Amino acid sequence: MTDLKSLIKILNVAEMALKGTQIKQTVGATHYHASYVTPRWASNPHFKALGQLGTHLFYLDMSD
């Protein structure tokens, strides 16, 4: 492994996931997409925008 800093970051993220840590912007998200694309479903009023994390936008499907 030549990138020790990245390895440590990956292990920390994996540990958080295994512990059930949730990020506020993504809690309950059922869908997401990158900010540089616009999927058809994203403009549907059934989807509530929850927030953005980096270049990813997260949504909750409210139709259920």
BELNORBEL-V139999 format. One record per backbone hydrogen bond with DSSP energy under -1.0 kcal/mol. CO is the residue of the C=O (numbers start at 1). NH is the residue of the N-H. E is the energy in kcal/mol with one decimal. If there is no record, write none. Layout:
# BELNORBEL-V139999
co=CO nh=NH e=E
co=CO nh=NH e=E
This chain:
# BELNORBEL-V139999
co=3 nh=7 e=-1.9
co=4 nh=8 e=-2.4
co=5 nh=9 e=-1.9
co=6 nh=10 e=-2.7
co=7 nh=11 e=-2.4
co=8 nh=12 e=-2.2
co=9 nh=13 e=-2.4
co=10 nh=14 e=-2.5
co=11 nh=15 e=-2.2
co=12 nh=16 e=-2.2
co=13 nh=17 e=-2.3
co=14 nh=18 e=-2.4
co=15 nh=19 e=-1.6
co=16 nh=21 e=-2.5
co=17 nh=20 e=-1.1
co=23 nh=26 e=-2.3
co=26 nh=29 e=-2.4
co=31 nh=59 e=-2.7
co=33 nh=57 e=-3.1
co=34 nh=37 e=-1.6
co=39 nh=42 e=-1.1
co=40 nh=43 e=-1.2
co=41 nh=44 e=-1.7
co=44 nh=47 e=-2.1
co=46 nh=62 e=-3.9
co=48 nh=60 e=-2.2
co=51 nh=58 e=-2.7
co=53 nh=56 e=-1.8
co=55 nh=35 e=-3.4
co=56 nh=53 e=-2.6
co=57 nh=33 e=-1.8
co=58 nh=50 e=-3.2
co=58 nh=51 e=-1.2
co=59 nh=30 e=-2.4
co=59 nh=31 e=-1.7
co=60 nh=48 e=-2.7
